[in-house]
Amino acid sequence: MINIDQSNLTTHIPNLVDITYITKVTGFTKAHIYNEINAGRLAKPIKFNRRSRWKAEDVANWINSYIEQGAN
């Protein structure tokens, strides 16, 4: 039997978002998002069978890089 410390469980599991969330937050199309992945600017998704999810932190960093580029 595996013993899991419930008090630290949420700190080790990243928040995951799907493509619909990313398109709503950014206004970008799915095609643009996948172009960003292919260009290496956005992390590749984590696959759960046929479903793709991204770490929310990776998406936030990617969005912030767009903001920083626009400010320059």
For each residue, the residues with C-beta under 8 A, 3 or more apart:
1:
2:
3:
4: 9
5: 8 9
6: 9
7:
8: 5 11 12
9: 4 5 6 12 13
10: 13
11: 8
12: 8 9
13: 9 10
14: 55 56 57
15: 55 56 57
16: 46 53 54 55 56
17: 21 22 53 54 55 56 59
18: 21 22 51 52 53 54
19: 22 23 30 33 45 52
20: 23 24
21: 17 18 24 25 59
22: 17 18 19 25 26 28 33 54 59
23: 19 20 26 27 28 29 30 33
24: 20 21 27
25: 21 22 59 63
26: 22 23 33 63
27: 23 24
28: 22 23 32 33 36
29: 23 32 33
30: 19 23 33 34
31: 34 35
32: 28 29 35 36
33: 19 22 23 26 28 29 30 36 37 42
34: 30 31 37 38
35: 31 32 38 39
36: 28 32 33 39 41 42 62
37: 33 34 40 41 42 43 44 45
38: 34 35
39: 35 36
40: 37
41: 36 37 62 65
42: 33 36 37 54 58 59 62
43: 37 54 55 58 62
44: 37
45: 19 37 52 53 54
46: 16 52 53 54 55
47: 50 51 52
48: 51 52 53
49:
50: 47
51: 18 47 48
52: 18 19 45 46 47 48
53: 16 17 18 45 46 48
54: 16 17 18 22 42 43 45 46 58 59
55: 14 15 16 17 43 46 58 59
56: 14 15 16 17 59 60
57: 14 15 60 61
58: 42 43 54 55 61 62
59: 17 21 22 25 42 54 55 56 62 63
60: 56 57 63 64
61: 57 58 64 65
62: 36 41 42 43 58 59 65 66
63: 25 26 59 60 66 67
64: 60 61 67 68
65: 41 61 62 68 69
66: 62 63 69 70
67: 63 64 70 71
68: 64 65 71 72
69: 65 66 72
70: 66 67
71: 67 68
72: 68 69
